[in-house]
Amino acid sequence: MSFSLIINKNNVGFNNSNYKYSFLQGNVNFTDMEMCISSAQVPYSFFNITQAYNNNKIDIQWPGNPILNITLPNGFYTVTDINQYLQNIFIQYGYYIIDSTGNNEYFFNMSYNPTYYAINLLFFLIPTSLPSGYTLPGTFAGFPAITQTLTFSVINNMKDYLGFANGIYPSNVFINNSIISSTPPIGSYINSIIIRSSLANNNITSPSDIVDSFAISDTSFGTNIDYIAPFPKWIAINNGNYNSFNITLYDQNLNDIDVLDNNILITILIRKRK
């Protein structure tokens, strides 16, 4: 005896990472049965920078101005996205000048450095007066009394994302600076998905309800994470009578996942244990 079950958004439970399947015929007896995940499609819809992760705050200080406390809205950000967000802040507060061709010139830049698997922070000296050929925006924050850079503060868990220890950068504001992150940056806290089920009796692992796992690879945010099991990974089912069971998604460290899009599809195979 064998059959397959489909888990989709109609089975969503108390959040978008927990799903409850109710058997149509009511109570079902499972004795000496086993299960496996055949395939899974999960929308890549979990943010990497959020208030919950405590990694969404940055402090910037332009010379002679108060510290600017910046809070990134919850979202999925690349380093390029953060740099663009900061440039929009710089425009709002006048932390830039305009060159002769009408382009904004900023005095800070954040970028990837793939050679070193790191993030690069660039700080450029802010002059004490307007250079020839440049103009000022109407919101300009003012020239410093001494040529120096702005400062960038890494706080809370932004250190994980950027790979910089918490603190104020650069250490010397009176020279141009190029600073490489000291530890590998964590672009996302979630790089794999673990599937657990209340049916499972995987008694050689802890926790014993793990059914399968798969990596997030060759997938960009906003698209589907597609998984097809390379072979059936049969897991014993606890003997008993069931009118329902749960399927729950966790990250590689068994932390809850805050899934935004519940339009998932998971195919489960169940058969008599061989």
C-alpha positions as YAML, in Angstrom:
chain: A
units: angstrom
residues:
- id: 1
  name: MET
  ca: [0.00, 0.00, 0.00]
- id: 2
  name: SER
  ca: [1.36, 3.43, -0.94]
- id: 3
  name: PHE
  ca: [-0.03, 6.87, -1.69]
- id: 4
  name: SER
  ca: [1.04, 10.48, -2.13]
- id: 5
  name: LEU
  ca: [-0.06, 13.67, -0.38]
- id: 6
  name: ILE
  ca: [0.14, 17.28, -1.54]
- id: 7
  name: ILE
  ca: [0.87, 20.12, 0.90]
- id: 8
  name: ASN
  ca: [0.05, 23.61, -0.40]
- id: 9
  name: LYS
  ca: [-1.15, 26.99, 0.82]
- id: 10
  name: ASN
  ca: [-4.55, 25.50, 1.65]
- id: 11
  name: ASN
  ca: [-2.80, 23.64, 4.47]
- id: 12
  name: VAL
  ca: [-1.14, 26.67, 6.09]
- id: 13
  name: GLY
  ca: [-1.19, 26.48, 9.88]
- id: 14
  name: PHE
  ca: [-0.37, 29.15, 12.46]
- id: 15
  name: ASN
  ca: [2.29, 30.77, 10.24]
- id: 16
  name: ASN
  ca: [3.63, 30.47, 6.70]
- id: 17
  name: SER
  ca: [6.32, 27.98, 7.70]
- id: 18
  name: ASN
  ca: [3.91, 25.56, 9.39]
- id: 19
  name: TYR
  ca: [1.36, 23.47, 7.47]
- id: 20
  name: LYS
  ca: [-1.32, 21.10, 8.71]
- id: 21
  name: TYR
  ca: [-2.70, 18.28, 6.59]
- id: 22
  name: SER
  ca: [-6.07, 16.84, 7.68]
- id: 23
  name: PHE
  ca: [-7.11, 13.45, 6.35]
- id: 24
  name: LEU
  ca: [-10.44, 13.63, 4.53]
- id: 25
  name: GLN
  ca: [-11.60, 10.27, 5.83]
- id: 26
  name: GLY
  ca: [-10.90, 11.25, 9.43]
- id: 27
  name: ASN
  ca: [-8.85, 8.89, 11.57]
- id: 28
  name: VAL
  ca: [-6.10, 7.01, 9.68]
- id: 29
  name: ASN
  ca: [-4.08, 4.17, 11.17]
- id: 30
  name: PHE
  ca: [-0.37, 4.02, 10.34]
- id: 31
  name: THR
  ca: [1.35, 0.79, 11.33]
- id: 32
  name: ASP
  ca: [4.81, -0.04, 9.97]
- id: 33
  name: MET
  ca: [4.64, 2.79, 7.45]
- id: 34
  name: GLU
  ca: [7.29, 5.17, 6.15]
- id: 35
  name: MET
  ca: [7.37, 8.52, 4.39]
- id: 36
  name: CYS
  ca: [9.63, 10.68, 2.24]
- id: 37
  name: ILE
  ca: [9.64, 14.04, 0.49]
- id: 38
  name: SER
  ca: [9.39, 13.58, -3.27]
- id: 39
  name: SER
  ca: [9.62, 17.25, -4.25]
- id: 40
  name: ALA
  ca: [9.21, 20.75, -2.86]
- id: 41
  name: GLN
  ca: [8.70, 24.21, -4.32]
- id: 42
  name: VAL
  ca: [9.09, 27.00, -1.78]
- id: 43
  name: PRO
  ca: [9.05, 30.70, -2.74]
- id: 44
  name: TYR
  ca: [12.30, 32.38, -1.72]
- id: 45
  name: SER
  ca: [10.46, 34.95, 0.36]
- id: 46
  name: PHE
  ca: [12.37, 35.32, 3.62]
- id: 47
  name: PHE
  ca: [14.18, 38.58, 4.38]
- id: 48
  name: ASN
  ca: [17.84, 38.81, 5.32]
- id: 49
  name: ILE
  ca: [17.70, 42.16, 7.15]
- id: 50
  name: THR
  ca: [14.94, 42.65, 9.71]
- id: 51
  name: GLN
  ca: [14.19, 44.06, 13.12]
- id: 52
  name: ALA
  ca: [13.88, 40.47, 14.36]
- id: 53
  name: TYR
  ca: [17.49, 39.76, 13.33]
- id: 54
  name: ASN
  ca: [18.55, 43.07, 14.94]
- id: 55
  name: ASN
  ca: [20.72, 43.76, 11.89]
- id: 56
  name: ASN
  ca: [18.87, 46.72, 10.37]
- id: 57
  name: LYS
  ca: [20.58, 49.73, 11.94]
- id: 58
  name: ILE
  ca: [23.51, 51.88, 10.79]
- id: 59
  name: ASP
  ca: [24.85, 55.19, 12.12]
- id: 60
  name: ILE
  ca: [26.38, 57.82, 9.84]
- id: 61
  name: GLN
  ca: [27.96, 61.10, 10.94]
- id: 62
  name: TRP
  ca: [28.83, 63.93, 8.58]
- id: 63
  name: PRO
  ca: [31.50, 66.21, 10.10]
- id: 64
  name: GLY
  ca: [29.94, 68.93, 12.22]
- id: 65
  name: ASN
  ca: [26.49, 67.31, 12.16]
- id: 66
  name: PRO
  ca: [24.62, 65.11, 14.66]
- id: 67
  name: ILE
  ca: [24.85, 61.34, 14.30]
- id: 68
  name: LEU
  ca: [22.26, 60.11, 11.82]
- id: 69
  name: ASN
  ca: [20.56, 56.91, 13.02]
- id: 70
  name: ILE
  ca: [19.44, 54.93, 9.99]
- id: 71
  name: THR
  ca: [17.00, 52.02, 10.20]
- id: 72
  name: LEU
  ca: [16.66, 49.87, 7.09]
- id: 73
  name: PRO
  ca: [13.08, 48.72, 6.43]
- id: 74
  name: ASN
  ca: [12.68, 44.95, 6.71]
- id: 75
  name: GLY
  ca: [13.67, 43.43, 3.39]
- id: 76
  name: PHE
  ca: [16.07, 41.34, 1.35]
- id: 77
  name: TYR
  ca: [19.16, 43.44, 0.61]
- id: 78
  name: THR
  ca: [22.33, 42.96, -1.36]
- id: 79
  name: VAL
  ca: [25.30, 45.15, -0.48]
- id: 80
  name: THR
  ca: [24.51, 47.15, -3.63]
- id: 81
  name: ASP
  ca: [20.96, 47.69, -2.34]
- id: 82
  name: ILE
  ca: [22.25, 49.01, 0.99]
- id: 83
  name: ASN
  ca: [24.68, 51.32, -0.75]
- id: 84
  name: GLN
  ca: [21.85, 52.67, -2.90]
- id: 85
  name: TYR
  ca: [19.64, 53.13, 0.16]
- id: 86
  name: LEU
  ca: [22.40, 55.09, 1.89]
- id: 87
  name: GLN
  ca: [22.86, 57.28, -1.19]
- id: 88
  name: ASN
  ca: [19.17, 58.14, -1.06]
- id: 89
  name: ILE
  ca: [19.68, 59.14, 2.59]
- id: 90
  name: PHE
  ca: [22.72, 61.22, 1.57]
- id: 91
  name: ILE
  ca: [20.59, 63.06, -0.98]
- id: 92
  name: GLN
  ca: [17.93, 63.75, 1.65]
- id: 93
  name: TYR
  ca: [20.43, 65.20, 4.12]
- id: 94
  name: GLY
  ca: [22.78, 66.89, 1.65]
- id: 95
  name: TYR
  ca: [25.78, 64.61, 2.18]
- id: 96
  name: TYR
  ca: [27.11, 65.09, -1.36]
- id: 97
  name: ILE
  ca: [28.21, 67.60, -3.97]
- id: 98
  name: ILE
  ca: [27.48, 67.79, -7.71]
- id: 99
  name: ASP
  ca: [30.17, 67.57, -10.38]
- id: 100
  name: SER
  ca: [30.34, 69.55, -13.63]
- id: 101
  name: THR
  ca: [28.30, 66.95, -15.54]
- id: 102
  name: GLY
  ca: [25.47, 66.98, -12.98]
- id: 103
  name: ASN
  ca: [26.38, 63.72, -11.28]
- id: 104
  name: ASN
  ca: [26.23, 63.40, -7.52]
- id: 105
  name: GLU
  ca: [29.56, 62.77, -5.83]
- id: 106
  name: TYR
  ca: [29.31, 60.85, -2.57]
- id: 107
  name: PHE
  ca: [32.06, 60.50, 0.00]
- id: 108
  name: PHE
  ca: [31.26, 56.93, 1.03]
- id: 109
  name: ASN
  ca: [30.78, 53.70, -0.88]
- id: 110
  name: MET
  ca: [30.03, 50.10, 0.10]
- id: 111
  name: SER
  ca: [30.69, 47.26, -2.35]
- id: 112
  name: TYR
  ca: [31.49, 43.56, -2.66]
- id: 113
  name: ASN
  ca: [35.09, 42.42, -2.87]
- id: 114
  name: PRO
  ca: [34.75, 38.92, -4.33]
- id: 115
  name: THR
  ca: [38.53, 38.39, -4.44]
- id: 116
  name: TYR
  ca: [38.66, 38.36, -0.64]
- id: 117
  name: TYR
  ca: [35.09, 37.14, 0.00]
- id: 118
  name: ALA
  ca: [34.59, 40.40, 1.81]
- id: 119
  name: ILE
  ca: [32.87, 43.76, 1.80]
- id: 120
  name: ASN
  ca: [34.80, 46.93, 1.01]
- id: 121
  name: LEU
  ca: [34.08, 50.30, 2.65]
- id: 122
  name: LEU
  ca: [35.51, 53.36, 0.90]
- id: 123
  name: PHE
  ca: [35.80, 56.73, 2.66]
- id: 124
  name: PHE
  ca: [36.76, 59.87, 0.73]
- id: 125
  name: LEU
  ca: [37.95, 63.14, 2.21]
- id: 126
  name: ILE
  ca: [35.36, 65.91, 2.31]
- id: 127
  name: PRO
  ca: [36.96, 69.27, 1.35]
- id: 128
  name: THR
  ca: [36.62, 72.41, 3.43]
- id: 129
  name: SER
  ca: [35.33, 74.39, 0.45]
- id: 130
  name: LEU
  ca: [33.68, 73.76, -2.90]
- id: 131
  name: PRO
  ca: [36.14, 72.46, -5.55]
- id: 132
  name: SER
  ca: [36.25, 74.23, -8.90]
- id: 133
  name: GLY
  ca: [33.55, 73.06, -11.32]
- id: 134
  name: TYR
  ca: [31.29, 71.63, -8.59]
- id: 135
  name: THR
  ca: [27.97, 72.92, -7.25]
- id: 136
  name: LEU
  ca: [26.13, 72.39, -4.00]
- id: 137
  name: PRO
  ca: [22.71, 70.81, -3.49]
- id: 138
  name: GLY
  ca: [20.12, 72.95, -1.78]
- id: 139
  name: THR
  ca: [20.20, 70.68, 1.26]
- id: 140
  name: PHE
  ca: [24.01, 70.60, 1.60]
- id: 141
  name: ALA
  ca: [25.07, 69.65, 5.13]
- id: 142
  name: GLY
  ca: [28.07, 72.02, 5.25]
- id: 143
  name: PHE
  ca: [31.82, 71.76, 4.82]
- id: 144
  name: PRO
  ca: [33.98, 70.54, 7.70]
- id: 145
  name: ALA
  ca: [36.46, 72.90, 9.36]
- id: 146
  name: ILE
  ca: [39.23, 70.37, 8.61]
- id: 147
  name: THR
  ca: [39.37, 68.05, 5.59]
- id: 148
  name: GLN
  ca: [38.13, 64.68, 6.80]
- id: 149
  name: THR
  ca: [35.79, 61.77, 6.03]
- id: 150
  name: LEU
  ca: [32.38, 61.01, 7.41]
- id: 151
  name: THR
  ca: [32.11, 58.10, 9.87]
- id: 152
  name: PHE
  ca: [30.17, 54.86, 9.58]
- id: 153
  name: SER
  ca: [29.13, 52.90, 12.68]
- id: 154
  name: VAL
  ca: [28.47, 49.16, 12.64]
- id: 155
  name: ILE
  ca: [26.04, 48.32, 15.45]
- id: 156
  name: ASN
  ca: [24.14, 45.28, 16.73]
- id: 157
  name: ASN
  ca: [23.98, 42.32, 14.35]
- id: 158
  name: MET
  ca: [24.80, 44.34, 11.25]
- id: 159
  name: LYS
  ca: [28.30, 43.08, 12.07]
- id: 160
  name: ASP
  ca: [27.23, 39.62, 10.85]
- id: 161
  name: TYR
  ca: [25.90, 40.89, 7.54]
- id: 162
  name: LEU
  ca: [28.91, 43.13, 6.80]
- id: 163
  name: GLY
  ca: [31.69, 41.12, 8.42]
- id: 164
  name: PHE
  ca: [32.93, 44.14, 10.41]
- id: 165
  name: ALA
  ca: [33.25, 44.23, 14.19]
- id: 166
  name: ASN
  ca: [30.95, 46.68, 15.92]
- id: 167
  name: GLY
  ca: [32.55, 50.10, 16.06]
- id: 168
  name: ILE
  ca: [33.13, 53.38, 14.26]
- id: 169
  name: TYR
  ca: [34.93, 53.45, 10.89]
- id: 170
  name: PRO
  ca: [37.42, 54.66, 9.77]
- id: 171
  name: SER
  ca: [39.86, 54.85, 12.65]
- id: 172
  name: ASN
  ca: [41.67, 57.75, 10.93]
- id: 173
  name: VAL
  ca: [39.25, 60.28, 9.43]
- id: 174
  name: PHE
  ca: [41.98, 62.53, 8.00]
- id: 175
  name: ILE
  ca: [42.94, 60.28, 5.08]
- id: 176
  name: ASN
  ca: [41.10, 58.43, 2.32]
- id: 177
  name: ASN
  ca: [40.31, 54.91, 3.52]
- id: 178
  name: SER
  ca: [39.65, 51.55, 1.92]
- id: 179
  name: ILE
  ca: [38.66, 48.99, 4.55]
- id: 180
  name: ILE
  ca: [38.02, 45.27, 3.98]
- id: 181
  name: SER
  ca: [35.72, 43.30, 6.31]
- id: 182
  name: SER
  ca: [37.62, 41.20, 8.82]
- id: 183
  name: THR
  ca: [35.33, 38.14, 8.84]
- id: 184
  name: PRO
  ca: [33.24, 36.52, 6.08]
- id: 185
  name: PRO
  ca: [30.00, 38.49, 5.68]
- id: 186
  name: ILE
  ca: [26.72, 36.66, 6.16]
- id: 187
  name: GLY
  ca: [24.54, 37.69, 3.24]
- id: 188
  name: SER
  ca: [21.63, 35.67, 4.59]
- id: 189
  name: TYR
  ca: [21.03, 33.72, 7.77]
- id: 190
  name: ILE
  ca: [19.17, 31.08, 5.75]
- id: 191
  name: ASN
  ca: [21.04, 28.97, 3.18]
- id: 192
  name: SER
  ca: [19.19, 25.66, 3.55]
- id: 193
  name: ILE
  ca: [15.74, 24.39, 4.50]
- id: 194
  name: ILE
  ca: [15.01, 21.51, 6.86]
- id: 195
  name: ILE
  ca: [11.59, 19.84, 6.70]
- id: 196
  name: ARG
  ca: [10.20, 18.33, 9.89]
- id: 197
  name: SER
  ca: [6.98, 16.38, 10.36]
- id: 198
  name: SER
  ca: [4.94, 15.29, 13.37]
- id: 199
  name: LEU
  ca: [4.58, 11.90, 11.66]
- id: 200
  name: ALA
  ca: [8.28, 11.15, 11.44]
- id: 201
  name: ASN
  ca: [10.24, 8.79, 13.65]
- id: 202
  name: ASN
  ca: [13.82, 9.44, 12.55]
- id: 203
  name: ASN
  ca: [15.26, 7.99, 15.73]
- id: 204
  name: ILE
  ca: [18.97, 8.25, 14.84]
- id: 205
  name: THR
  ca: [18.85, 12.06, 14.58]
- id: 206
  name: SER
  ca: [18.01, 14.88, 16.93]
- id: 207
  name: PRO
  ca: [15.37, 16.14, 16.64]
- id: 208
  name: SER
  ca: [13.80, 12.88, 15.56]
- id: 209
  name: ASP
  ca: [11.11, 14.44, 13.34]
- id: 210
  name: ILE
  ca: [13.46, 15.53, 10.52]
- id: 211
  name: VAL
  ca: [12.28, 14.21, 7.16]
- id: 212
  name: ASP
  ca: [14.56, 15.93, 4.63]
- id: 213
  name: SER
  ca: [16.68, 18.98, 3.88]
- id: 214
  name: PHE
  ca: [17.85, 20.88, 0.81]
- id: 215
  name: ALA
  ca: [20.08, 23.82, 0.00]
- id: 216
  name: ILE
  ca: [19.06, 27.16, -1.47]
- id: 217
  name: SER
  ca: [21.22, 27.23, -4.59]
- id: 218
  name: ASP
  ca: [21.01, 28.86, -8.01]
- id: 219
  name: THR
  ca: [17.98, 30.74, -6.73]
- id: 220
  name: SER
  ca: [17.43, 34.45, -6.35]
- id: 221
  name: PHE
  ca: [15.11, 36.19, -3.92]
- id: 222
  name: GLY
  ca: [11.53, 36.28, -5.21]
- id: 223
  name: THR
  ca: [11.79, 33.09, -7.26]
- id: 224
  name: ASN
  ca: [10.99, 29.48, -6.36]
- id: 225
  name: ILE
  ca: [13.38, 27.19, -4.52]
- id: 226
  name: ASP
  ca: [12.87, 23.95, -6.44]
- id: 227
  name: TYR
  ca: [13.83, 20.64, -4.85]
- id: 228
  name: ILE
  ca: [13.45, 17.18, -6.33]
- id: 229
  name: ALA
  ca: [14.75, 14.39, -4.14]
- id: 230
  name: PRO
  ca: [17.59, 12.57, -5.95]
- id: 231
  name: PHE
  ca: [16.36, 9.30, -4.43]
- id: 232
  name: PRO
  ca: [13.63, 8.34, -1.90]
- id: 233
  name: LYS
  ca: [14.80, 9.05, 1.65]
- id: 234
  name: TRP
  ca: [12.37, 6.87, 3.53]
- id: 235
  name: ILE
  ca: [11.73, 7.78, 7.17]
- id: 236
  name: ALA
  ca: [9.69, 5.64, 9.56]
- id: 237
  name: ILE
  ca: [6.30, 6.93, 10.69]
- id: 238
  name: ASN
  ca: [5.30, 6.67, 14.34]
- id: 239
  name: ASN
  ca: [2.70, 3.93, 14.70]
- id: 240
  name: GLY
  ca: [-0.67, 5.33, 15.63]
- id: 241
  name: ASN
  ca: [-3.99, 6.78, 14.56]
- id: 242
  name: TYR
  ca: [-3.96, 10.24, 12.96]
- id: 243
  name: ASN
  ca: [-6.59, 12.64, 11.75]
- id: 244
  name: SER
  ca: [-3.92, 15.22, 10.82]
- id: 245
  name: PHE
  ca: [-0.19, 15.90, 10.86]
- id: 246
  name: ASN
  ca: [2.12, 18.91, 10.57]
- id: 247
  name: ILE
  ca: [4.90, 19.83, 8.16]
- id: 248
  name: THR
  ca: [7.21, 22.65, 9.29]
- id: 249
  name: LEU
  ca: [10.07, 24.47, 7.57]
- id: 250
  name: TYR
  ca: [13.24, 25.46, 9.47]
- id: 251
  name: ASP
  ca: [16.60, 26.88, 8.49]
- id: 252
  name: GLN
  ca: [19.87, 24.91, 8.57]
- id: 253
  name: ASN
  ca: [20.30, 25.71, 12.27]
- id: 254
  name: LEU
  ca: [16.74, 24.63, 13.12]
- id: 255
  name: ASN
  ca: [15.56, 28.19, 13.61]
- id: 256
  name: ASP
  ca: [12.05, 29.24, 12.61]
- id: 257
  name: ILE
  ca: [11.73, 30.80, 9.15]
- id: 258
  name: ASP
  ca: [9.59, 33.87, 8.66]
- id: 259
  name: VAL
  ca: [8.11, 32.98, 5.26]
- id: 260
  name: LEU
  ca: [6.21, 35.78, 3.50]
- id: 261
  name: ASP
  ca: [4.72, 33.79, 0.59]
- id: 262
  name: ASN
  ca: [2.87, 30.58, 1.51]
- id: 263
  name: ASN
  ca: [2.31, 29.48, -2.08]
- id: 264
  name: ILE
  ca: [4.32, 26.30, -1.54]
- id: 265
  name: LEU
  ca: [3.94, 22.80, -2.98]
- id: 266
  name: ILE
  ca: [5.37, 19.77, -1.17]
- id: 267
  name: THR
  ca: [4.76, 16.21, -2.35]
- id: 268
  name: ILE
  ca: [4.96, 13.49, 0.29]
- id: 269
  name: LEU
  ca: [5.07, 9.76, -0.46]
- id: 270
  name: ILE
  ca: [3.86, 7.23, 2.13]
- id: 271
  name: ARG
  ca: [4.13, 3.46, 1.85]
- id: 272
  name: LYS
  ca: [4.23, 0.23, 3.85]
- id: 273
  name: ARG
  ca: [7.65, -0.14, 5.44]
- id: 274
  name: LYS
  ca: [9.88, -2.61, 3.63]
...
